[in-house]
Every structure is written in C-alpha cells, then in structure tokens.
Amino acid sequence: MRRIIISFCVAFFAISTATIAQAEEFLTIQLKSGDVVIKLRPDVAPKHVAQIKKLAENGEYDNVAFHRVIDGFMAQTGDVQFGDMEDGYNARRAGTGGSSFSDLPAEFSYVPYDRGVVGMARSQNPNSANSQFFIMFQEGYFLNGQYTVVGEVVSGMEYVDGIKRGVGQSGSVQDPDRMISVRVGK
C-alpha cells in the first residue's frame, strides 16, 4: 500500500510539474475588452522570451499603452519606460524607451509573420530589442527574418482587432488603449 501511495505522489508531482511548465510558456494580456493569450516561442527566441517573462512577472507591462497601431499591419506596445499610463506616461516619448534590462541580440528565425504573430520591436540596429513588441493584424512577410518572433496569439485575437488605431503613417495613437495587466500563464 505504501508503494502505491508513493507511486501516486510521484506521478502526481510529475504531472503537476509538467502542467506548470506548459503554463509558463503562455502570456496573458488583459485588455478592456477581454484576455489575449499568447503562446510564447522559447524554441525560436529563448533570450527574448525570458526577458518578456521577467518583465511580466515584475508587473512592468501593466498599464502600458499601445502607442503605435497601424490598421492592417500591427499594434505595438511594451514601452515600460515611457508608456506606463499610470506612472510616467509620455505620449511624445512612448515608443522610444525600454526596460532596465539590457538590449538583446537578434534571434531571427524562419517563423513567418502571419496574422497573430508577436514580434519584438527594435531600432535600425537588429540587436536593440528590449521590451517593446507588436502583434500582427495581418500577414507581414516582409518582416520575415528581420525581426525576432516571440510568440503567437492563440485566443483573444478578436480583442486585438478592437485596439484603437493610430493616425498617419506613424500610427501614433491619441488616448491609446492599454494592457491593463500582463501575466505569465493562461
């Protein structure tokens, strides 16, 4: 009987550990309209995914604006330095900041930029991604191999589609929508 109980406990622990590990490969963004769940891709961008998870776990993405939103292209967010709409929001500088962590070397892959794919924003320097990311409204294959893919939306894309659009070619948004909260897991 003791062996059965021990075997059951070991099996339960192994299943629980695997379930927790799988849940950690997701990121959930709460928008005003509902939750967006992103399956992270540590298999193609391990350093970028690790940094995103650290920022989310520290609450740094909470209340950060979607500062650049271009209809038919993408919604960009993640400027934890100037985009926090409850702590230091600066509409003129949103999109120019990053986090206290170091910029990351590019982790380009062959994953195509389809609708719902999440990529890291960066400057002209391919090794300058830090905290900002974007979600594709439609395919954008011209980005393939040029920007690091970190995940893909697996549920809630209808809420991404509802994010307030910006104006002009820059996609700058007046009174932008925000990520209310961001957490690791489903």
N, C-alpha and C positions, 0 to 999 in steps of 0.2 A: 504494500500500500504506500509505503514511504517513497519508493522508487517512482510510482505513478504520480504522486504529488510533485516530486522534484521534477520529473519529466514535463508535467503540465506547466509548472512555473517557468522552466527553461524555455519551452515552446512559446508561452505567452509573452515572456520578455523579448524573445527574438522577433515575434510578430509585431509587438509594440514598438520596438526599436526601428524596424523596417518602415512601419507606418509613419513614425515621427520623421525619419529621414526623407521619406517621399514628400511629406507635407512641407518640409523645409525647402523644397525645390519649386515652391509657388510663392507668388507675391500677390497680395490682395490690396487693391486701391479702392477706398470708399469715396465715391463721388456723390453729389447731392441727389442724383437720380438712381443710384444703385452701385453694387460692387462689381469691380472688374478684376478677374482672376487671370494672372499671367503665369504660364509655365516657364520657369527660368531654364536657361541652357548652359549649365556649368560644363557640359561636354564640349562646347564650342568657345566659351568665353569665361573660363574659371576665375580669372582675376576681377573682371568686371562684375560678374555675378556676386562674388564675395563682397565687393565694395558696396554694391546696391543693398545687399542683405544687411551689412553693418549699418548703413545709413538708415534703413527702415527700422531695424531693431533699436536704434538710438532715438527714433522719433523725428529725425531731421527732415523727412519728406512731408510730415504732417502740415497741412495748410499751405503748401507750396502751389503757386499759380501755374496754370497752363498759359505761359506768356507768349507763345508763338504757335498759332493754329492756322494752317492754310487748308482751305476747303479743297477736297480732292487729293490731298497729299498726306499731311500728318499733323499731330498735336504734340507739342514739345513742352516739357516740364522738367522739374528736378533741380532748379537753381536754388539750392538751400541757403546760399549766401544773401541773395537779393530778392528772391521770390517768395519768401515766407510772408503770407498776407496778414499774419498776426504779430510778426516780430521782425521789423526792419524792411518791409516791402518797399522796393524802389522800382517803380514802373519803367523809368529810364534805363536802369542798370540790369533789370531782370533779363536773364539770358547771357550775362557776361560773367557770372560768378560760378563758384564751385563749392566744394566742401573743404574741410581742414585736412582731408586725406590727399595724398599725392596723386597727380595725374597718372593715367595708366597707359602702358604700351598697347598699341593696336592688337586686337585678337580677331583679325579678319577671317572669314570662313566662306564656305560655298552655300550657306543657307540663304535662299533668295528673299528679297524684301517683298513679301506678299502682304495682302491686307491683314492687319492684326499683328504683324511682326513688330517687335520692340527693339530699337537700336539705340546706341549711345551717341549723343550729340558731342561735337568736338569743334575746335577751331580748324584752320587750314592745316595745322600740324596733326598728322594722324595719331600721334602719341599724346594727345591732350584731353582725352575723355576723362571725366571726373565723376560728376553726379547727375548731370542732365541726360535725359533720354527722351525718345519720341516714339509714338505709336502710329503706325501707318493706317490711314483711312482706305487707301487703295494700294495696289502694287506700285512699286517704285524701283524697278530693276536696275536703273542707272546707279543706284546706291550699292548694288551687289559688289562685294569685295573692297568697298571704300569706307564702310562704317561697320563697327562691331555689332553683331546681333547678340542680344542677351536673353531673348525670350519671345513668346507669342501669347496673345490673348486667347484663352480657352473658354471663357464665358464673360458676358457683360459687354460685348462689342457694341451692342445697341446703345449702351451708356456712353461709350467713347464717341459714337456717332453724334451724340447730343451735346458734346462740348462746344461752348461758344466759339465761333470762328472769329479770326482776326480780319484786319483790312489791309489792302495793298499787297504788294509782293512780299513784304517782310512778314506778314501775318501777325503783326502786333495787335494785341487784344486790349481793349479798354474794359475795365471792370471784369477781369477774367474769371473763369471758373477755376476751381482749385481741387487738389487732392485733400479731402478732409482728413483722412488718415491712411497710412500705408503700413501693412504688417506682413511679416514673413509667415507663410502658410495660407491655407484656404479659409 
